Amino acid sequence: MPESFAETLTEDHRRCDGLLARVETIANGGDWDRIAVEALGLHNATERHFAFEEDVLFPALESSAPTAAGPTGVMRAEHRQIRQLLAELEQAVEARDADECLGVLETLHLVSQQHNTKEEAILYRMADQVLGPRAEELLDALKD
């Protein structure tokens, strides 16, 4: 069966969620080197996901369905918010501030869950309807 945007990108959300949960789990342990490595892994995975959406999926969707510009605009704005939270997390880890780190992680968790729910319920379904025949070709960019 051909790949779908909903299945593939939801799976990628779950992978990023798992990385976030791992950072949350170890954030209380005081092993700042490990926390830094895990936080960087979360940052890189999230950035990879966002880059696929912003550079591949959203432009393809907007060119095929101009009405997609509203939802993709909202998702881009939320990506900026999540990027800011990831930067705050990096600062908290560098400062070795456990309270700040945990606070940012809690906010990041909430914002990410709300964001993912919207993408999965609206945008990915739209992508499957509009871009379904191109799914395999477009999703190859996520594998690189």
Secondary structure as UniProt FT lines:
FT   HELIX           5..26
FT   TURN            27..28
FT   HELIX           32..52
FT   HELIX           53..57
FT   HELIX           58..64
FT   HELIX           66..68
FT   HELIX           69..94
FT   TURN            95..96
FT   HELIX           98..118
FT   HELIX           119..123
FT   HELIX           124..131
FT   HELIX           132..134
FT   HELIX           135..143
//
